[in-house]
């Protein structure tokens, strides 16, 4: 992976592991190779229960949206 980063942060009082990266030539669109921007985050809600978010797109703005969603997460 290129431009790979990983961090552990606290979101709404929960420790979360966040990973983000760029995969060169990750998707094809109109017969053209495009980079793919992915995010994976996982946090422990309580013993034995984990929540995670995973996904990506060829559009880097989606990666920013997903990172914002991780930071805005709230447990109910």
Secondary structure, 3 states (H helix, E strand, C coil): CEEEEEEEEEECCEEEEEEEEEEEEEEEECCEEEEEEEEEEEEEEECCEEEEEEEEECCHHHHHHHHHHHHCCCCC
